[in-house]
Amino acid sequence: MSLRDLFYHPLWVISTTVLAVVVRLQRRLRWRPDDCDVRLAGKTVIVTGANTGIGKFIALDLARRGARVILACRSAARGSAALKEIREKTGNPDVHLRLVDVSSLDSVREFAKGILEEEKALHILVNNAGVSGLPSELTKDGLEISFATNHLGPFLLTTLLLDLMKRSAPARIVNLSSFNHKKGTVDFSHYHGKNLSHRMDRIYNNTKLHIVLITNELARLLQGTGVVANSVDPGIVTTEVLRHYSFILRWLFKFIGFFFFKSPEEGAVSTIFCAVSEEMEGITGKYVDSNSTVALPAPVARDPALAVKVFEMSKRVTSKL
């Protein structure tokens, strides 16, 4: 029997389908938000990219806990729809929309300025907004767009809000990375779109490695302030992050993902764990995997000297533009 015949054999099709269904039914979460009774009344949180996917479910959970939630979104229309949905589902009227495009440093500065003028405290910052699959191009700041969106914009936002978070301590910063950071490399010329492999997945992997590194250095710099910083892997999630890929690839991803990947609600769990759980109280400079477990990131991501270099270079790049 040829490989082609085997692939189309009814027994193979049936057994593969049964296996996929069994895998889906047996998926279990190590930590469940519903089992955590932590309340956030009187706390202010910001979730970037909160209008869809993982970000929306993170914001939903934090709003259910009674927090003042600021949805930091790029699209006014989609952000308004998410705002209405979250208020209706949680009964929490203290949920608000603020517009920001994290790929634009000017937009990030304007957003941060508004927060500093309007908010008296900030207890949780979730840097969730990110992209995958964008063709490499430069933003108006002269930055490679995936680096600007996934790393440099969130980095700038965090540094601009640090003093407010210090005054609000205890406070938590959660930066979304990915398991794929283990495939990433560090080359500072990449910030400006130079010497890049134009394979979209490689650029994405590089940005996610930078996130782990700067989070580790940020945690070191914040020791003793009451502000903790951790990076997290949400897992392989069927979100809109692949919207820039081809229709066939997106369809195949969703089909396979129905059985084997996480839903956006499941993908939000490890981030919520970092943001609210008692287990993560006072824990800083850690990488949390998709099972809500503190794990070791790639060896290169644990290099403290490299983390300092990445942090300082990111600071120089964002301060000049």
N, C-alpha and C positions, 0 to 999 in steps of 0.2 A: 504494500500500500504506500503510495507516495505521500509526501508531507501535505500536499494540497488536499488529497483525499481524506487524510486524517483530520485536517482542520475542519472540513465540512461534514465529517461523520456525525450522525445524530447523537451517538453515545458521547462523543467528545463535547459537543455543544451542550447537551443536557448536564453532564458532570461539571463542566466549567460554570454553567449558570447556577447550579446548586451550590457549588463551592463559594461563588461570589455572594449568594444570598446568606449562606451560613456565616461568612466573614462579617457581613454587615450586621447581622443579628447579634453576633457575639462581641461587637465593639463595646467596650466599657470605658468610662472615664474614671481615672484614679481620684480626681477631686471634682466635686460637683458644686457649682455656685449655689444651687438650691439648698445644699446642706450647710452652707456658711451663713450664719445669722448676723454677720457684721453689718451695722447700720452706719450711714454716712450723713446723717442729719447735721447741718451746720458746716459741712465740708464742700469745697468747690473743686470741680474737676474739669479738665479740658481733654477732649478726645478729638484728634485730627482724623479727617477722612471718615466722619461719623454718619454720613448720609447713606451708606450702603455697606453690605458685606459684614466683615468682622467688626468694623468700627461701630456700626449701628447696634449690633448686639452687645458690644461692650458698653455703649452709652445707655442702652435699655437696662442692663443690669445695674449700673451705677445709679440711674434714676430711680429704679425700684427700691434702692437702699436709702433713698431720701436725699441724695446729694443735689447740690446746685450744679447742673451739667451744662457745659458750653460745648456745643457742636461746632467744631472748626472745619468748615467745608468750603470747597471751591465753587460749587454750583449753588446759586440762590434757589433755583427751582427744586432741585433734588434735596437740598438741605431743608427747605421749608416743608417738603413732604415728610422727611424723616422726623423733623421737629413735631409735626402734628401727630404722627404715628406714635412716637415715644410718649408724648404727653397723654394721649388717649389710652395707651396700654398700661401706663404706670400710674396714672392719676396724679403725676407730679407736675405742677405748673411751673416749677423753677428750672425749666429746661430752655436753653436759649441758643439761637443761631448767630454765629459770627463768621464772616467770610474771610477766607485766606487761601492763597495759592502757594503751597510750600515750595514750588519750583522757582518762585520769584522772591528774591531777597527783599525787595522793596515791599512786597505784599506781606511778608513775614514781619518786617519791622513795623508796618502800619498796624497789623493785627496785635502785635505785642504791646505797642503803644496804647492801643485801646484797652487792652486787658489791664495794664498797669494803672490806667486812669480810672477804670470802672470797678475793678475788683480789689477788695481789701485783703484777700487771701487766695492761695492756690495750694491745694493739698495733694492733688494727683494730676500728673501730666502724662497722657498716653500718646506717644508719637506713633500713630498707626498708619497714617496716610503713606501710600507708596505705589509704585508702578512696576510692571514687568512687561517686557516685550516691546518697549518703545524703540524705534530705530534711533541710532545715535545721532543727536543733533545738539546744537548749542542754544541755550536760553539767551535772553537779552543781556544777561549778566556775563555772557561768555562762558557759562558752565555747561558741561555735558548734562543733558536733561535728566537722565536717570540718577546721576549723582546728586544733582540739585534737589530732586524730589525726594529721594529715599534717604539721603544722608545730610547734605549741606544745609538745606532749608530747615529740617528738624533740629539739626545741631544749633543753628543760629537762634531758632525759637527757644530752645532750652536755655541757652546762655543768657538770652535777654530776660527770661523769667526767673532766673535762679535766685536773685535777691528776694523776690516776692515769696518764693518757695521756702527760702531760709527763714523768713519772718513768720511763715505759717507752719513751721516744723512741729511735729513730725510730718514729713511729706514724702511722696514716692514718684519717681520718674520711671516709666516703663517704655523701652524702645523695642519696636518689633523688628527682629532680624529674621533669620531663616536657617534651617538645617544646611541650606546650600552655601552658607558662608564658608563651609569647609572646602569648597571648590574655588574660593576667591583668592585674589592676590592684591597686593598693595603697590601702586605706582602713582605718585602724586600728579603726574602729567595727565592721568585719566580725568582729573577734575575738570580739565579744559578740553576734553575730548581728543587728546593726543595719544598716540601709541596704543590705541585700543583695538582689541579684536572686536569686530563688529557683530559677532554673534551675540544676540540680545541676551541670552541666558548668562553669558560670561560677565557682561556688564552688570547685570542684576546681582550675580554672585559676589562680585567685587564690592558693590555698595553694601551688601549685607555683612560682609567681613568688617568693613569700616565701622558699621554700627556697633558691633560687639566690642571692637577696640576702643572707640571713644567712650562707650558706656563704662568700660572698666576704668579708664583714666578719670572720667567724671566721678565715679564712685570714690576713687582715691582722693581726689581733690576735695570732695564733700565730707570726708570723714570728720566727725565731731560736730557737724552742723544740724544733724537730725534729718537730713534729706538723703534718701537712698536712691540708687539707680541700678536697674537691672535690665538685661536684654532677654528677649523671649522668642521662641520658635512656635508659631501657631500651628505648624504642621502643614500637610498638603491639603489645601482647602479649595472647594469649588466656589470661588468668588469671581468678581469681575476683573481681577488683577490681570487676567489673560486676554482682556478685551482687545488688545492691540495685535493679537495673533490671528492667523487665518481662521475662517469659519469652521473648516473641517477639523483643525486642531482643537478649537474651543469645544466643538460638539463631541469629539472623541474624549476630551478631558472630562467633560460633564458626565458622559455615559459611563466611563470607567469609574469616575469619581463617585457616582451614586452608590457603588458597591464598596469601594475601597478607601475613598477620601473622606475628609470631614466636611460637614455642612458649615456654613458661616457661623452658625450658633455654636457648634462644637469647637470651631477654630478660635472662637473668642475666649474659651475657658482658661487657657494657660495665661493669657494676658490679665483676665479678671483675677486669677489666682495671685499674680504678682502685685496687682493694684490694691487688693483688699484683704487677702487672707491673713489670719493671725500667724500662720507658719512663716510668712515672709516679713514679719515685723522686725525691723532692724537689720535685715539681711541686705547686703549691698555688694555690687561688683560681681554678680553671679549671672550665669546663663541658664535659663529655665527651658526645658524641652517641651515638646507638644503634649507630653503626659503630665505636665505640671510638676516636674521633678527637676531639682537642681542638678545640672549635668556639666561635664567638661566640654567646652567648645573646642574647636580645632587648635592644635599646638600653636600655630601662628597667631591665633586670636588671644593667646595667653602670654604673649611677649610684652612685658611691661614697657620696655624701651621703645618698641614699635608703637605701642598705644600712646605714649607721650608724643612721638613724632606726628602721628595721625591727628591727635587733638590739636597740637600747636599749628600744624599746617592748615587744618580746617578753620581754626580761629583766624589765621592770617588771611586766608582766602575770603572768608565771609566779612571780615572787617574792612577790606579794601574796596568792596563792591557796594 
